[in-house]
Amino acid sequence: MKIDVETIGLPALSAVLGKSARIELEGGASLGDLVDQITQRFGPEARQVLLDRDGKLDLTVQVMLNDEGFITRDDLPGRLLKDGDRVRFMLLVCGG
């Protein structure tokens, strides 16, 4: 299946992945599998942006699936993808 991936506010990830890319995954893959695929395929640069020291999604990165809003980190492994889904990796911005 083909998943459309966008990067927003993550210039280091955009440098290796592009601002948008189409990633091919096996059927039945989850958002967690997509993160694993990206870090394996695009190497240390992608790992440095997406993962913390423990190998979990970094707290500064938010994930959106289609137009559903943000997906919690705990939900990534169980959230199954389907062909044509759009996943956005975004920098979490806080302030006031």
N, C-alpha and C positions, 0 to 999 in steps of 0.2 A: 504494500500500500504506500501511497505517497502522501507525505505530510508537508505542508507549507510552514516554514519557520521564518519568523521575523525577529530582528534584534533592535531594541530601542534603548538608546542611552548607554549602550555597552560598546564603546569604540574598539576595545581590544578583541571582543568576540566578533564584531562586524568585520574586523581586519582579516580574520581567518575564515569566517563563515559567509560573510557578505551581509548586507542589510536584510536580504531575503534569500532563502534557499529552499529547495525541495529535497527532502530527505526521504529515502526509501527504507521502509521497515517491513519486517514480517508481520503477517496478520496476527492479531491478538496482542500487539505490543502496547505498552502503557506509556504514560508520560515519563515515568522513571526510566523505562527502556530507551526513550528518545534522548534523555539527558546522557545516559551511558553511551549511546551510539555517537552522539556529538563529541563527547570527550575522548572517545577512542579514535574516532575518525580524524578529528582536527587537533589532537595532541595536547601538549602541555599548555599551550596558550588558552585553549578552550577550558581545560581543567582549572587553570588559575582563575578564570573569570567566574565559572559556574559553581565550583565546589569549594567548600571550606577545608580545613586541615583534616577533618574526620571523613572526608569524602561525601558529605551531604551537600545538598543545594545551599549555596551561600545565602546568608540572611539578607544580603543587599540585592538579591535577584528575585523578581516576582515572575510568575508564569501565568499566562492567560490562555485559555482554550476557547477558540472561536469567539463568541461574544458573551460567554458565561461569566466573565469576571475572573478574579484571581483564584487560583487553585492552591490550597494549602499544601505545605511540604509533606504532611502526613498522607495526603491523598494522591501524591504523584505515582507511587507504585501500583495502586489499584485502579487508577483512572485510565481506562482503555481508550485507545485511539481508533479512528476509522478513516478510511481513505478520504482524502480531501480536507481533513481537519486543518485548522490554522492555529499554530502555537506561537505565542509571542513571549520572548524573554525580555524583561524590562528591568532597568535599574530602579530600585526603590528609592524614592526621593522623599525626604522628610524636611520639615523646617517650619518656620512660622515668622 
